[in-house]
Amino acid sequence: MMISLKRIACLALLFGLIQTASLQAQYYYAREGYNPYTGTGARAATGYNPYTGVGRTSSESYNRYTGNEHSTQTYDNTRTGTEGESKSYHNPYTGASANVQRAYNPYTGKSAYHYNYRR
């Protein structure tokens, strides 16, 4: 009888730990991955501040075989409605790099756009 109570207690403890681990995973906002066959690594993260209403998403990727790098950031302010985006590319073999930025405000209907390309 005593052994079965210990087993039940251990199973209950294990079940509780499993539930806690899955609860923590629901609040995880950053991801990272790597593919050894293609040599590509990527990382993404998302954040939101409810006090200011600002949200930001960012992602980066890198291919170690080609050396290509790519990064993207988006910005969103729910209180003012302003949205922004920035993208960057770089190829070390050709020396080419590019950067594009865009912002839009739906309340005023105005948008801004800027780009830069270098060889």
MODELLER restraints for C-alpha pairs under 7 A, 6 or more apart:
rsr = mdl.restraints
at = mdl.atoms
rsr.add(forms.Gaussian(group=physical.xy_distance, feature=features.Distance(at['CA:29:A'], at['CA:45:A']), mean=5.71, stdev=0.5))
rsr.add(forms.Gaussian(group=physical.xy_distance, feature=features.Distance(at['CA:29:A'], at['CA:46:A']), mean=5.52, stdev=0.5))
rsr.add(forms.Gaussian(group=physical.xy_distance, feature=features.Distance(at['CA:30:A'], at['CA:44:A']), mean=5.65, stdev=0.5))
rsr.add(forms.Gaussian(group=physical.xy_distance, feature=features.Distance(at['CA:30:A'], at['CA:45:A']), mean=4.15, stdev=0.5))
rsr.add(forms.Gaussian(group=physical.xy_distance, feature=features.Distance(at['CA:30:A'], at['CA:46:A']), mean=6.49, stdev=0.5))
rsr.add(forms.Gaussian(group=physical.xy_distance, feature=features.Distance(at['CA:31:A'], at['CA:43:A']), mean=5.69, stdev=0.5))
rsr.add(forms.Gaussian(group=physical.xy_distance, feature=features.Distance(at['CA:31:A'], at['CA:44:A']), mean=5.24, stdev=0.5))
rsr.add(forms.Gaussian(group=physical.xy_distance, feature=features.Distance(at['CA:31:A'], at['CA:45:A']), mean=6.34, stdev=0.5))
rsr.add(forms.Gaussian(group=physical.xy_distance, feature=features.Distance(at['CA:32:A'], at['CA:42:A']), mean=5.74, stdev=0.5))
rsr.add(forms.Gaussian(group=physical.xy_distance, feature=features.Distance(at['CA:32:A'], at['CA:43:A']), mean=4.27, stdev=0.5))
rsr.add(forms.Gaussian(group=physical.xy_distance, feature=features.Distance(at['CA:32:A'], at['CA:44:A']), mean=6.40, stdev=0.5))
rsr.add(forms.Gaussian(group=physical.xy_distance, feature=features.Distance(at['CA:33:A'], at['CA:41:A']), mean=5.72, stdev=0.5))
rsr.add(forms.Gaussian(group=physical.xy_distance, feature=features.Distance(at['CA:33:A'], at['CA:42:A']), mean=5.35, stdev=0.5))
rsr.add(forms.Gaussian(group=physical.xy_distance, feature=features.Distance(at['CA:33:A'], at['CA:43:A']), mean=6.42, stdev=0.5))
rsr.add(forms.Gaussian(group=physical.xy_distance, feature=features.Distance(at['CA:34:A'], at['CA:40:A']), mean=5.85, stdev=0.5))
rsr.add(forms.Gaussian(group=physical.xy_distance, feature=features.Distance(at['CA:34:A'], at['CA:41:A']), mean=4.19, stdev=0.5))
rsr.add(forms.Gaussian(group=physical.xy_distance, feature=features.Distance(at['CA:34:A'], at['CA:42:A']), mean=6.35, stdev=0.5))
rsr.add(forms.Gaussian(group=physical.xy_distance, feature=features.Distance(at['CA:35:A'], at['CA:41:A']), mean=6.33, stdev=0.5))
rsr.add(forms.Gaussian(group=physical.xy_distance, feature=features.Distance(at['CA:39:A'], at['CA:63:A']), mean=5.39, stdev=0.5))
rsr.add(forms.Gaussian(group=physical.xy_distance, feature=features.Distance(at['CA:39:A'], at['CA:64:A']), mean=5.55, stdev=0.5))
rsr.add(forms.Gaussian(group=physical.xy_distance, feature=features.Distance(at['CA:39:A'], at['CA:65:A']), mean=6.02, stdev=0.5))
rsr.add(forms.Gaussian(group=physical.xy_distance, feature=features.Distance(at['CA:40:A'], at['CA:61:A']), mean=6.96, stdev=0.5))
rsr.add(forms.Gaussian(group=physical.xy_distance, feature=features.Distance(at['CA:40:A'], at['CA:62:A']), mean=5.65, stdev=0.5))
rsr.add(forms.Gaussian(group=physical.xy_distance, feature=features.Distance(at['CA:40:A'], at['CA:63:A']), mean=4.25, stdev=0.5))
rsr.add(forms.Gaussian(group=physical.xy_distance, feature=features.Distance(at['CA:40:A'], at['CA:64:A']), mean=6.56, stdev=0.5))
rsr.add(forms.Gaussian(group=physical.xy_distance, feature=features.Distance(at['CA:41:A'], at['CA:61:A']), mean=5.57, stdev=0.5))
rsr.add(forms.Gaussian(group=physical.xy_distance, feature=features.Distance(at['CA:41:A'], at['CA:62:A']), mean=5.31, stdev=0.5))
rsr.add(forms.Gaussian(group=physical.xy_distance, feature=features.Distance(at['CA:41:A'], at['CA:63:A']), mean=6.31, stdev=0.5))
rsr.add(forms.Gaussian(group=physical.xy_distance, feature=features.Distance(at['CA:42:A'], at['CA:60:A']), mean=5.58, stdev=0.5))
rsr.add(forms.Gaussian(group=physical.xy_distance, feature=features.Distance(at['CA:42:A'], at['CA:61:A']), mean=4.18, stdev=0.5))
rsr.add(forms.Gaussian(group=physical.xy_distance, feature=features.Distance(at['CA:42:A'], at['CA:62:A']), mean=6.44, stdev=0.5))
rsr.add(forms.Gaussian(group=physical.xy_distance, feature=features.Distance(at['CA:43:A'], at['CA:59:A']), mean=5.53, stdev=0.5))
rsr.add(forms.Gaussian(group=physical.xy_distance, feature=features.Distance(at['CA:43:A'], at['CA:60:A']), mean=5.25, stdev=0.5))
rsr.add(forms.Gaussian(group=physical.xy_distance, feature=features.Distance(at['CA:43:A'], at['CA:61:A']), mean=6.41, stdev=0.5))
rsr.add(forms.Gaussian(group=physical.xy_distance, feature=features.Distance(at['CA:44:A'], at['CA:58:A']), mean=5.62, stdev=0.5))
rsr.add(forms.Gaussian(group=physical.xy_distance, feature=features.Distance(at['CA:44:A'], at['CA:59:A']), mean=4.13, stdev=0.5))
rsr.add(forms.Gaussian(group=physical.xy_distance, feature=features.Distance(at['CA:44:A'], at['CA:60:A']), mean=6.44, stdev=0.5))
rsr.add(forms.Gaussian(group=physical.xy_distance, feature=features.Distance(at['CA:45:A'], at['CA:57:A']), mean=5.85, stdev=0.5))
rsr.add(forms.Gaussian(group=physical.xy_distance, feature=features.Distance(at['CA:45:A'], at['CA:58:A']), mean=5.34, stdev=0.5))
rsr.add(forms.Gaussian(group=physical.xy_distance, feature=features.Distance(at['CA:45:A'], at['CA:59:A']), mean=6.42, stdev=0.5))
rsr.add(forms.Gaussian(group=physical.xy_distance, feature=features.Distance(at['CA:46:A'], at['CA:56:A']), mean=5.83, stdev=0.5))
rsr.add(forms.Gaussian(group=physical.xy_distance, feature=features.Distance(at['CA:46:A'], at['CA:57:A']), mean=4.40, stdev=0.5))
rsr.add(forms.Gaussian(group=physical.xy_distance, feature=features.Distance(at['CA:46:A'], at['CA:58:A']), mean=6.41, stdev=0.5))
rsr.add(forms.Gaussian(group=physical.xy_distance, feature=features.Distance(at['CA:47:A'], at['CA:55:A']), mean=5.67, stdev=0.5))
rsr.add(forms.Gaussian(group=physical.xy_distance, feature=features.Distance(at['CA:47:A'], at['CA:56:A']), mean=5.39, stdev=0.5))
rsr.add(forms.Gaussian(group=physical.xy_distance, feature=features.Distance(at['CA:47:A'], at['CA:57:A']), mean=6.48, stdev=0.5))
rsr.add(forms.Gaussian(group=physical.xy_distance, feature=features.Distance(at['CA:48:A'], at['CA:54:A']), mean=5.84, stdev=0.5))
rsr.add(forms.Gaussian(group=physical.xy_distance, feature=features.Distance(at['CA:48:A'], at['CA:55:A']), mean=4.19, stdev=0.5))
rsr.add(forms.Gaussian(group=physical.xy_distance, feature=features.Distance(at['CA:48:A'], at['CA:56:A']), mean=6.44, stdev=0.5))
rsr.add(forms.Gaussian(group=physical.xy_distance, feature=features.Distance(at['CA:49:A'], at['CA:55:A']), mean=6.36, stdev=0.5))
rsr.add(forms.Gaussian(group=physical.xy_distance, feature=features.Distance(at['CA:53:A'], at['CA:77:A']), mean=5.52, stdev=0.5))
rsr.add(forms.Gaussian(group=physical.xy_distance, feature=features.Distance(at['CA:53:A'], at['CA:78:A']), mean=5.23, stdev=0.5))
rsr.add(forms.Gaussian(group=physical.xy_distance, feature=features.Distance(at['CA:53:A'], at['CA:79:A']), mean=5.81, stdev=0.5))
rsr.add(forms.Gaussian(group=physical.xy_distance, feature=features.Distance(at['CA:54:A'], at['CA:76:A']), mean=5.78, stdev=0.5))
rsr.add(forms.Gaussian(group=physical.xy_distance, feature=features.Distance(at['CA:54:A'], at['CA:77:A']), mean=4.42, stdev=0.5))
rsr.add(forms.Gaussian(group=physical.xy_distance, feature=features.Distance(at['CA:54:A'], at['CA:78:A']), mean=6.45, stdev=0.5))
rsr.add(forms.Gaussian(group=physical.xy_distance, feature=features.Distance(at['CA:55:A'], at['CA:75:A']), mean=5.92, stdev=0.5))
rsr.add(forms.Gaussian(group=physical.xy_distance, feature=features.Distance(at['CA:55:A'], at['CA:76:A']), mean=5.14, stdev=0.5))
rsr.add(forms.Gaussian(group=physical.xy_distance, feature=features.Distance(at['CA:55:A'], at['CA:77:A']), mean=6.30, stdev=0.5))
rsr.add(forms.Gaussian(group=physical.xy_distance, feature=features.Distance(at['CA:56:A'], at['CA:74:A']), mean=5.65, stdev=0.5))
rsr.add(forms.Gaussian(group=physical.xy_distance, feature=features.Distance(at['CA:56:A'], at['CA:75:A']), mean=4.65, stdev=0.5))
rsr.add(forms.Gaussian(group=physical.xy_distance, feature=features.Distance(at['CA:56:A'], at['CA:76:A']), mean=6.37, stdev=0.5))
rsr.add(forms.Gaussian(group=physical.xy_distance, feature=features.Distance(at['CA:57:A'], at['CA:73:A']), mean=5.63, stdev=0.5))
rsr.add(forms.Gaussian(group=physical.xy_distance, feature=features.Distance(at['CA:57:A'], at['CA:74:A']), mean=5.20, stdev=0.5))
rsr.add(forms.Gaussian(group=physical.xy_distance, feature=features.Distance(at['CA:57:A'], at['CA:75:A']), mean=6.69, stdev=0.5))
rsr.add(forms.Gaussian(group=physical.xy_distance, feature=features.Distance(at['CA:58:A'], at['CA:72:A']), mean=5.65, stdev=0.5))
rsr.add(forms.Gaussian(group=physical.xy_distance, feature=features.Distance(at['CA:58:A'], at['CA:73:A']), mean=4.39, stdev=0.5))
rsr.add(forms.Gaussian(group=physical.xy_distance, feature=features.Distance(at['CA:58:A'], at['CA:74:A']), mean=6.51, stdev=0.5))
rsr.add(forms.Gaussian(group=physical.xy_distance, feature=features.Distance(at['CA:59:A'], at['CA:71:A']), mean=5.63, stdev=0.5))
rsr.add(forms.Gaussian(group=physical.xy_distance, feature=features.Distance(at['CA:59:A'], at['CA:72:A']), mean=5.27, stdev=0.5))
rsr.add(forms.Gaussian(group=physical.xy_distance, feature=features.Distance(at['CA:59:A'], at['CA:73:A']), mean=6.56, stdev=0.5))
rsr.add(forms.Gaussian(group=physical.xy_distance, feature=features.Distance(at['CA:60:A'], at['CA:70:A']), mean=5.71, stdev=0.5))
rsr.add(forms.Gaussian(group=physical.xy_distance, feature=features.Distance(at['CA:60:A'], at['CA:71:A']), mean=4.27, stdev=0.5))
rsr.add(forms.Gaussian(group=physical.xy_distance, feature=features.Distance(at['CA:60:A'], at['CA:72:A']), mean=6.47, stdev=0.5))
rsr.add(forms.Gaussian(group=physical.xy_distance, feature=features.Distance(at['CA:61:A'], at['CA:69:A']), mean=5.82, stdev=0.5))
rsr.add(forms.Gaussian(group=physical.xy_distance, feature=features.Distance(at['CA:61:A'], at['CA:70:A']), mean=5.26, stdev=0.5))
rsr.add(forms.Gaussian(group=physical.xy_distance, feature=features.Distance(at['CA:61:A'], at['CA:71:A']), mean=6.39, stdev=0.5))
rsr.add(forms.Gaussian(group=physical.xy_distance, feature=features.Distance(at['CA:62:A'], at['CA:68:A']), mean=5.84, stdev=0.5))
rsr.add(forms.Gaussian(group=physical.xy_distance, feature=features.Distance(at['CA:62:A'], at['CA:69:A']), mean=4.64, stdev=0.5))
rsr.add(forms.Gaussian(group=physical.xy_distance, feature=features.Distance(at['CA:62:A'], at['CA:70:A']), mean=6.59, stdev=0.5))
rsr.add(forms.Gaussian(group=physical.xy_distance, feature=features.Distance(at['CA:63:A'], at['CA:69:A']), mean=6.74, stdev=0.5))
rsr.add(forms.Gaussian(group=physical.xy_distance, feature=features.Distance(at['CA:67:A'], at['CA:91:A']), mean=6.29, stdev=0.5))
rsr.add(forms.Gaussian(group=physical.xy_distance, feature=features.Distance(at['CA:67:A'], at['CA:92:A']), mean=6.07, stdev=0.5))
rsr.add(forms.Gaussian(group=physical.xy_distance, feature=features.Distance(at['CA:68:A'], at['CA:90:A']), mean=5.79, stdev=0.5))
rsr.add(forms.Gaussian(group=physical.xy_distance, feature=features.Distance(at['CA:68:A'], at['CA:91:A']), mean=4.75, stdev=0.5))
rsr.add(forms.Gaussian(group=physical.xy_distance, feature=features.Distance(at['CA:68:A'], at['CA:92:A']), mean=6.81, stdev=0.5))
rsr.add(forms.Gaussian(group=physical.xy_distance, feature=features.Distance(at['CA:69:A'], at['CA:89:A']), mean=5.73, stdev=0.5))
rsr.add(forms.Gaussian(group=physical.xy_distance, feature=features.Distance(at['CA:69:A'], at['CA:90:A']), mean=5.20, stdev=0.5))
rsr.add(forms.Gaussian(group=physical.xy_distance, feature=features.Distance(at['CA:69:A'], at['CA:91:A']), mean=6.66, stdev=0.5))
rsr.add(forms.Gaussian(group=physical.xy_distance, feature=features.Distance(at['CA:70:A'], at['CA:88:A']), mean=5.68, stdev=0.5))
rsr.add(forms.Gaussian(group=physical.xy_distance, feature=features.Distance(at['CA:70:A'], at['CA:89:A']), mean=4.64, stdev=0.5))
rsr.add(forms.Gaussian(group=physical.xy_distance, feature=features.Distance(at['CA:70:A'], at['CA:90:A']), mean=6.64, stdev=0.5))
rsr.add(forms.Gaussian(group=physical.xy_distance, feature=features.Distance(at['CA:71:A'], at['CA:87:A']), mean=5.75, stdev=0.5))
rsr.add(forms.Gaussian(group=physical.xy_distance, feature=features.Distance(at['CA:71:A'], at['CA:88:A']), mean=5.25, stdev=0.5))
rsr.add(forms.Gaussian(group=physical.xy_distance, feature=features.Distance(at['CA:71:A'], at['CA:89:A']), mean=6.72, stdev=0.5))
rsr.add(forms.Gaussian(group=physical.xy_distance, feature=features.Distance(at['CA:72:A'], at['CA:86:A']), mean=5.76, stdev=0.5))
rsr.add(forms.Gaussian(group=physical.xy_distance, feature=features.Distance(at['CA:72:A'], at['CA:87:A']), mean=4.48, stdev=0.5))
rsr.add(forms.Gaussian(group=physical.xy_distance, feature=features.Distance(at['CA:72:A'], at['CA:88:A']), mean=6.52, stdev=0.5))
rsr.add(forms.Gaussian(group=physical.xy_distance, feature=features.Distance(at['CA:73:A'], at['CA:85:A']), mean=5.69, stdev=0.5))
rsr.add(forms.Gaussian(group=physical.xy_distance, feature=features.Distance(at['CA:73:A'], at['CA:86:A']), mean=5.21, stdev=0.5))
rsr.add(forms.Gaussian(group=physical.xy_distance, feature=features.Distance(at['CA:73:A'], at['CA:87:A']), mean=6.51, stdev=0.5))
rsr.add(forms.Gaussian(group=physical.xy_distance, feature=features.Distance(at['CA:74:A'], at['CA:84:A']), mean=5.66, stdev=0.5))
rsr.add(forms.Gaussian(group=physical.xy_distance, feature=features.Distance(at['CA:74:A'], at['CA:85:A']), mean=4.35, stdev=0.5))
rsr.add(forms.Gaussian(group=physical.xy_distance, feature=features.Distance(at['CA:74:A'], at['CA:86:A']), mean=6.44, stdev=0.5))
rsr.add(forms.Gaussian(group=physical.xy_distance, feature=features.Distance(at['CA:75:A'], at['CA:83:A']), mean=5.59, stdev=0.5))
rsr.add(forms.Gaussian(group=physical.xy_distance, feature=features.Distance(at['CA:75:A'], at['CA:84:A']), mean=4.85, stdev=0.5))
rsr.add(forms.Gaussian(group=physical.xy_distance, feature=features.Distance(at['CA:75:A'], at['CA:85:A']), mean=6.16, stdev=0.5))
rsr.add(forms.Gaussian(group=physical.xy_distance, feature=features.Distance(at['CA:76:A'], at['CA:82:A']), mean=5.98, stdev=0.5))
rsr.add(forms.Gaussian(group=physical.xy_distance, feature=features.Distance(at['CA:76:A'], at['CA:83:A']), mean=4.58, stdev=0.5))
rsr.add(forms.Gaussian(group=physical.xy_distance, feature=features.Distance(at['CA:76:A'], at['CA:84:A']), mean=6.47, stdev=0.5))
rsr.add(forms.Gaussian(group=physical.xy_distance, feature=features.Distance(at['CA:77:A'], at['CA:83:A']), mean=6.49, stdev=0.5))
rsr.add(forms.Gaussian(group=physical.xy_distance, feature=features.Distance(at['CA:81:A'], at['CA:105:A']), mean=5.96, stdev=0.5))
rsr.add(forms.Gaussian(group=physical.xy_distance, feature=features.Distance(at['CA:81:A'], at['CA:106:A']), mean=6.13, stdev=0.5))
rsr.add(forms.Gaussian(group=physical.xy_distance, feature=features.Distance(at['CA:81:A'], at['CA:107:A']), mean=6.87, stdev=0.5))
rsr.add(forms.Gaussian(group=physical.xy_distance, feature=features.Distance(at['CA:82:A'], at['CA:104:A']), mean=5.74, stdev=0.5))
rsr.add(forms.Gaussian(group=physical.xy_distance, feature=features.Distance(at['CA:82:A'], at['CA:105:A']), mean=4.50, stdev=0.5))
rsr.add(forms.Gaussian(group=physical.xy_distance, feature=features.Distance(at['CA:82:A'], at['CA:106:A']), mean=6.85, stdev=0.5))
rsr.add(forms.Gaussian(group=physical.xy_distance, feature=features.Distance(at['CA:83:A'], at['CA:103:A']), mean=5.62, stdev=0.5))
rsr.add(forms.Gaussian(group=physical.xy_distance, feature=features.Distance(at['CA:83:A'], at['CA:104:A']), mean=5.25, stdev=0.5))
rsr.add(forms.Gaussian(group=physical.xy_distance, feature=features.Distance(at['CA:83:A'], at['CA:105:A']), mean=6.44, stdev=0.5))
rsr.add(forms.Gaussian(group=physical.xy_distance, feature=features.Distance(at['CA:84:A'], at['CA:102:A']), mean=5.55, stdev=0.5))
rsr.add(forms.Gaussian(group=physical.xy_distance, feature=features.Distance(at['CA:84:A'], at['CA:103:A']), mean=4.15, stdev=0.5))
rsr.add(forms.Gaussian(group=physical.xy_distance, feature=features.Distance(at['CA:84:A'], at['CA:104:A']), mean=6.35, stdev=0.5))
rsr.add(forms.Gaussian(group=physical.xy_distance, feature=features.Distance(at['CA:85:A'], at['CA:101:A']), mean=5.69, stdev=0.5))
rsr.add(forms.Gaussian(group=physical.xy_distance, feature=features.Distance(at['CA:85:A'], at['CA:102:A']), mean=5.22, stdev=0.5))
rsr.add(forms.Gaussian(group=physical.xy_distance, feature=features.Distance(at['CA:85:A'], at['CA:103:A']), mean=6.42, stdev=0.5))
rsr.add(forms.Gaussian(group=physical.xy_distance, feature=features.Distance(at['CA:86:A'], at['CA:100:A']), mean=5.62, stdev=0.5))
rsr.add(forms.Gaussian(group=physical.xy_distance, feature=features.Distance(at['CA:86:A'], at['CA:101:A']), mean=4.38, stdev=0.5))
rsr.add(forms.Gaussian(group=physical.xy_distance, feature=features.Distance(at['CA:86:A'], at['CA:102:A']), mean=6.49, stdev=0.5))
rsr.add(forms.Gaussian(group=physical.xy_distance, feature=features.Distance(at['CA:87:A'], at['CA:99:A']), mean=5.68, stdev=0.5))
rsr.add(forms.Gaussian(group=physical.xy_distance, feature=features.Distance(at['CA:87:A'], at['CA:100:A']), mean=5.25, stdev=0.5))
rsr.add(forms.Gaussian(group=physical.xy_distance, feature=features.Distance(at['CA:87:A'], at['CA:101:A']), mean=6.58, stdev=0.5))
rsr.add(forms.Gaussian(group=physical.xy_distance, feature=features.Distance(at['CA:88:A'], at['CA:98:A']), mean=5.64, stdev=0.5))
rsr.add(forms.Gaussian(group=physical.xy_distance, feature=features.Distance(at['CA:88:A'], at['CA:99:A']), mean=4.43, stdev=0.5))
rsr.add(forms.Gaussian(group=physical.xy_distance, feature=features.Distance(at['CA:88:A'], at['CA:100:A']), mean=6.55, stdev=0.5))
rsr.add(forms.Gaussian(group=physical.xy_distance, feature=features.Distance(at['CA:89:A'], at['CA:97:A']), mean=5.42, stdev=0.5))
rsr.add(forms.Gaussian(group=physical.xy_distance, feature=features.Distance(at['CA:89:A'], at['CA:98:A']), mean=5.19, stdev=0.5))
rsr.add(forms.Gaussian(group=physical.xy_distance, feature=features.Distance(at['CA:89:A'], at['CA:99:A']), mean=6.55, stdev=0.5))
rsr.add(forms.Gaussian(group=physical.xy_distance, feature=features.Distance(at['CA:90:A'], at['CA:96:A']), mean=5.98, stdev=0.5))
rsr.add(forms.Gaussian(group=physical.xy_distance, feature=features.Distance(at['CA:90:A'], at['CA:97:A']), mean=4.29, stdev=0.5))
rsr.add(forms.Gaussian(group=physical.xy_distance, feature=features.Distance(at['CA:90:A'], at['CA:98:A']), mean=6.61, stdev=0.5))
rsr.add(forms.Gaussian(group=physical.xy_distance, feature=features.Distance(at['CA:91:A'], at['CA:97:A']), mean=6.33, stdev=0.5))
rsr.add(forms.Gaussian(group=physical.xy_distance, feature=features.Distance(at['CA:95:A'], at['CA:119:A']), mean=5.62, stdev=0.5))
rsr.add(forms.Gaussian(group=physical.xy_distance, feature=features.Distance(at['CA:96:A'], at['CA:118:A']), mean=5.54, stdev=0.5))
rsr.add(forms.Gaussian(group=physical.xy_distance, feature=features.Distance(at['CA:96:A'], at['CA:119:A']), mean=4.25, stdev=0.5))
rsr.add(forms.Gaussian(group=physical.xy_distance, feature=features.Distance(at['CA:97:A'], at['CA:117:A']), mean=5.88, stdev=0.5))
rsr.add(forms.Gaussian(group=physical.xy_distance, feature=features.Distance(at['CA:97:A'], at['CA:118:A']), mean=5.33, stdev=0.5))
rsr.add(forms.Gaussian(group=physical.xy_distance, feature=features.Distance(at['CA:97:A'], at['CA:119:A']), mean=6.58, stdev=0.5))
rsr.add(forms.Gaussian(group=physical.xy_distance, feature=features.Distance(at['CA:98:A'], at['CA:116:A']), mean=5.59, stdev=0.5))
rsr.add(forms.Gaussian(group=physical.xy_distance, feature=features.Distance(at['CA:98:A'], at['CA:117:A']), mean=4.39, stdev=0.5))
rsr.add(forms.Gaussian(group=physical.xy_distance, feature=features.Distance(at['CA:98:A'], at['CA:118:A']), mean=6.34, stdev=0.5))
rsr.add(forms.Gaussian(group=physical.xy_distance, feature=features.Distance(at['CA:99:A'], at['CA:115:A']), mean=5.60, stdev=0.5))
rsr.add(forms.Gaussian(group=physical.xy_distance, feature=features.Distance(at['CA:99:A'], at['CA:116:A']), mean=5.19, stdev=0.5))
rsr.add(forms.Gaussian(group=physical.xy_distance, feature=features.Distance(at['CA:99:A'], at['CA:117:A']), mean=6.57, stdev=0.5))
rsr.add(forms.Gaussian(group=physical.xy_distance, feature=features.Distance(at['CA:100:A'], at['CA:114:A']), mean=5.91, stdev=0.5))
rsr.add(forms.Gaussian(group=physical.xy_distance, feature=features.Distance(at['CA:100:A'], at['CA:115:A']), mean=4.32, stdev=0.5))
rsr.add(forms.Gaussian(group=physical.xy_distance, feature=features.Distance(at['CA:100:A'], at['CA:116:A']), mean=6.49, stdev=0.5))
rsr.add(forms.Gaussian(group=physical.xy_distance, feature=features.Distance(at['CA:101:A'], at['CA:113:A']), mean=5.83, stdev=0.5))
rsr.add(forms.Gaussian(group=physical.xy_distance, feature=features.Distance(at['CA:101:A'], at['CA:114:A']), mean=5.18, stdev=0.5))
rsr.add(forms.Gaussian(group=physical.xy_distance, feature=features.Distance(at['CA:101:A'], at['CA:115:A']), mean=6.18, stdev=0.5))
rsr.add(forms.Gaussian(group=physical.xy_distance, feature=features.Distance(at['CA:102:A'], at['CA:112:A']), mean=5.67, stdev=0.5))
rsr.add(forms.Gaussian(group=physical.xy_distance, feature=features.Distance(at['CA:102:A'], at['CA:113:A']), mean=4.55, stdev=0.5))
rsr.add(forms.Gaussian(group=physical.xy_distance, feature=features.Distance(at['CA:102:A'], at['CA:114:A']), mean=6.47, stdev=0.5))
rsr.add(forms.Gaussian(group=physical.xy_distance, feature=features.Distance(at['CA:103:A'], at['CA:111:A']), mean=5.51, stdev=0.5))
rsr.add(forms.Gaussian(group=physical.xy_distance, feature=features.Distance(at['CA:103:A'], at['CA:112:A']), mean=5.20, stdev=0.5))
rsr.add(forms.Gaussian(group=physical.xy_distance, feature=features.Distance(at['CA:103:A'], at['CA:113:A']), mean=6.63, stdev=0.5))
rsr.add(forms.Gaussian(group=physical.xy_distance, feature=features.Distance(at['CA:104:A'], at['CA:110:A']), mean=6.04, stdev=0.5))
rsr.add(forms.Gaussian(group=physical.xy_distance, feature=features.Distance(at['CA:104:A'], at['CA:111:A']), mean=4.24, stdev=0.5))
rsr.add(forms.Gaussian(group=physical.xy_distance, feature=features.Distance(at['CA:104:A'], at['CA:112:A']), mean=6.51, stdev=0.5))
rsr.add(forms.Gaussian(group=physical.xy_distance, feature=features.Distance(at['CA:105:A'], at['CA:111:A']), mean=6.30, stdev=0.5))
